[in-house]
Amino acid sequence: MSWIVAMGPAGMPPAIAERLSRAMTQVLSDPEVRGYLETNGQPVVAERGPKVESLMKDDIAYWSVVARAAKLKID
């Protein structure tokens, strides 16, 4: 599992965060960009804020269990 996540610094002004969010949504709505990502195994999920944080935490928790069960080690 992988993510492509755009994050800004803590305390980013809401107007700038909204502008970046709209720009990312526009890019991810482009059929060529979306098609490229999906063809290469990257489903497009356009979420933001607490929802993204929750998705990432859940994914890390799940794959941590899988990695420990498989006794995977980082070299």
Sequence and secondary structure as in RCSB ss.txt:
>XXXX:A:sequence
MSWIVAMGPAGMPPAIAERLSRAMTQVLSDPEVRGYLETNGQPVVAERGPKVESLMKDDIAYWSVVARAAKLKID
>XXXX:A:secstr
         TT  HHHHHHHHHHHHHHHHSHHHHHHHHHTT       THHHHHHHHHHHHHHHHHHHHTT    
